[in-house]
Amino acid sequence: MNPLFLGMALLQSLIAINQPLILPEFSQHGFSVHIKREDMLHPLASGNKWRKLKYNIEAFKQSGAKALLTFGGAYSNHLAAVAAWCAQENISCIGIVRGDELAHKPLNPTLEKCQQNGMQLVFVSRAEYAQKEQGKTVHELQRTHVLYLLPEGGTNALAVKGCTEILTPEDANFDAVCCAVGTGGTLAGLANSAADQHIIGFQLVKDATIPARIRTFATRENWSLVQHAAYKGYAQADAQLVAFATYVLQQTGILLDPIYTAPMLFQLVQMIRDNTWTFGTKILLIHTGGTQAIEGFNSKYARQWPSI
Ligand SMILES: *Cc1c(COP(=O)(O)O)cnc(C)c1O
């Protein structure tokens, strides 16, 4: 992509198209479902990670910091997005990666791309990673570098502000808007900007602190969380989910990611089938991106996640 495009895109609000999601499971039950193609905003800095970076990159430029430092796991969409965006804007960036054992292994496709984009990767133990900004590596780096710190998953108030730009006035017609939840920043942005409709977050990480964290950013009570039950958990996509993503791609031409969007749609279909869905029949799903992780996923789990 021409760097100019992203530079210009920074200055304006981008709008993703809503595509009808035609599956027999929906029409049989009288549902009308669309999917907002936020995944098309940018090939690497895609989806909600693009939204979350927009105002943070502006703040970075105003801060006088010399480098942006952030955190992520080995297949992190957030690290991929930060590295891609920083490369285009010529910003130095450092990624603190969870797991010091990775330092001695060949880089997976996500981290390799981060490195190619100029991100300095620093691997830390899981214990230190859990300390985030308080970890000793971050403190050491801060002694020699003026850093702009971006939390894990990119979620802070500016990220939530960016996510308020996902919905447009035309989306007011939907009864329900659905997104996958990691840290909940995207959900908070959607809730704050929604019309008179309900936001449903499919929570994929078992973490009891997430509702409280969402409440620090969400100013309204128009949202609910659905816990992921039908599926083994974050990043553990089983054969059933791989088959489901393959089916969705064949039926709709839309590629979902294994960690967030496929589990969300899988569970939505399940709830509609089981008659446990109570949020209305006109549904908008947010495709938050994440397809960059497929290559690494396939090599790690020896799965055949589809691709286009
Ligand atoms: C990070 C991510 C999410 C979760 O976003 P949060 O704001 O952290 O809840 C959902 N989908 C994809 C594809 C992501 O990369």
The ligand as a MOL file (V3000), in Angstrom:
LIG
                    3D

  0  0  0     0  0            999 V3000
M  V30 BEGIN CTAB
M  V30 COUNTS 15 15 0 0 0
M  V30 BEGIN ATOM
M  V30 1 C -7.7000 -7.6670 19.6410 0
M  V30 2 C -8.8150 -8.2460 18.8800 0
M  V30 3 C -10.1130 -8.3190 19.4230 0
M  V30 4 C -10.4310 -7.9130 20.8320 0
M  V30 5 O -10.4220 -6.5300 20.9850 0
M  V30 6 P -10.4780 -5.8950 22.4520 0
M  V30 7 O -10.6530 -4.4470 22.2030 0
M  V30 8 O -9.1550 -6.1820 23.0870 0
M  V30 9 O -11.5680 -6.5160 23.1940 0
M  V30 10 C -11.1220 -8.8240 18.6330 0
M  V30 11 N -10.8720 -9.2570 17.3820 0
M  V30 12 C -9.6480 -9.2290 16.8400 0
M  V30 13 C -9.4490 -9.7740 15.4780 0
M  V30 14 C -8.5790 -8.7220 17.5600 0
M  V30 15 O -7.3490 -8.7050 17.0230 0
M  V30 END ATOM
M  V30 BEGIN BOND
M  V30 1 1 1 2
M  V30 2 1 2 3
M  V30 3 2 2 14
M  V30 4 1 3 4
M  V30 5 2 3 10
M  V30 6 1 4 5
M  V30 7 1 5 6
M  V30 8 2 6 7
M  V30 9 1 6 8
M  V30 10 1 6 9
M  V30 11 1 10 11
M  V30 12 2 11 12
M  V30 13 1 12 13
M  V30 14 1 12 14
M  V30 15 1 14 15
M  V30 END BOND
M  V30 END CTAB
M  END
